[in-house]
Amino acid sequence: MRVESSRAEAWSVSSLARALADTLFARFGVVTVQGEISGFTRAASGHCYFALRDEGAQLRCVMFRQRAALVNFEVRDGQRVEVRAAIGIYEPRGDLQLTVESLREAGQGALLEQFLRLKAKLQAEGLFDSARKRDLPAHPRVVGIVTSPQAAALQDVLATLARRSPQVRVVIYPASVQGPAAAPELTRAVQTAGLRREVDVLLLVRGGGAMEDLWAFNDEALARALVASTIPVISGVGHETDFTIADFVADRRATTPTAAAELCAPAWADLRQQVGSQARALQQAWQRLLAREQQRLDRLQLRLPTPQRMLHAAALHLHDVQARMQNVMRATLAQHMQALEHTSRQLAVLPAQGLARRQLGFAELERRLAQATTHRLDRDTGKLDGLRERLALLDPAATLQRGYCLVWHAGGGLVHEASEVQAGEDLVLATAGSAARFAVRSAAVVEHPLAATRQTGTNESS
């Protein structure tokens, strides 16, 4: 018996490291981790490297320059912080590593827990599903802004729209963006915009800040108002690393208020460029069509025959047809002549051949008729002899010739057994050549019609 062994394909170190990193990210995604800063260093490139530790373990962390620039406090060793990071592997050394996206001081745990509970609740209800969210209008005419009139974010949005999209009109729905009254005011502003139906898209914007500063945008009533809004909503709250419930339920999230302004409407320069590009494309298409049709017209004109060319072509065609007809007539005449000659030869030899063939046929038919007649006569003679023999065997006279007789009752009916005869009964007896009637105690003899000659006799029964 032959045993085949199979060995799994070997991993390369790089492939295995990448696979492990993908597995970790697929399993955990972006996580929030709390711990103590250790060994914090900021490289010349602006990237930050440190370890996050507690009493039982530590994890190496890296925070790239763009993310580190958003940290609004001084980071020092021994400081307790919360980081949002993706779990991965630093492949050159094979170390487990956290790639930090945001870093904040510890102490916001209660708010974060409340935020996570509300997020899980609304997500379970399907308020974050992308299938529910609406598409933004491609070319809005009126843009609504829900924010505080004193907010710096409003000035950033207005400046961006004036610079990029001066073709749109702006409607402001004022509301507080921080403090106890902020959440109800923001909710009413969103509902008011939906009732008025005077804008094509709605921006919900605020500048960056701590979680407490942005807490109004984590309100459940505001989230449900955004979901129920009949107007597509863009959320531009905080910085790129800040996430609020409003970001998740809005139809589109922008990383900053300025990004929200850029996202809501196309730039005027881009529109002019698109129009110019489309105009040039239309002109080029028209020129190509015109050139193609002109070439087609030239080809048709070349194909259009002149009267002289038509007459010459007709004369050539007529000459060709005449020549073909003459050839056909000659060929047909030659074919008929050959057929006539062949028929004449056949007619010359046909009578002699036919007479001999018919004489042979007649002789054969005569022989077959004599043979069939003899065979039929023999067969019918044999059948007749057989019928005669059978008829002789069935003749009652032949039986009487052997000494038998037939007995009838006087009233008719053949006697089959002696028990059928009674004393004194007249019987009719038939023998070979005669028949007589005898009475049991009478000497009278009655001649039977079957008797050839009359006979009388007396038979006394005992």
Summary of the structure (lengths in Angstrom):
residues: 462
radius of gyration: 64.9
end to end distance: 114.3
largest distance: 174.9
contacts: 1210
relative contact order: 0.05
helix: 48%
strand: 21%
